[in-house]
């Protein structure tokens, strides 16, 4: 049986399709993994033979100084319990910022006694707001939802509630 093979690359997939002369697809192979899927059982042997041949040709066509894309998969380190974002309480990033850079207890007391506004007052109001919103979002947990608070970014903690 004569089969035509065409390559298809879209939406993150790289596939080889085996088609009959009339254009009917009878099987396909994933170029990345090498998995072959037969769509019509009566053409099984021909599909496997032609797609295996084309997959081998693609592997041989890769230059020796470059490894095939399927073999180059970056490995991520295993996740630890400390990596679980669901344990971050609402407002953690703002609270950490206030503890590190904000005014000390004496400065806050003096500002409060003299009724002077502090440059950190908006941060404290934001912290109170995040705690209130976080409490409301956490109520959705009984319906199967999970809220992530204070998601870390590469440079610093940024408070975002999803």
Secondary structure by P-SEA (a helix, b strand, c coil): cbbbbbbbbcccccbbbbbcccccccccccccccbbbbccccaaaaaaaaaaaaaaaaaaacccccccccccccccccccccccccccccaaaaaaaaacccccaaaaaaaaaacccccaaaaaaaaaaaaaaaaaaaaacccbbbbbcccccccbbbbbcc
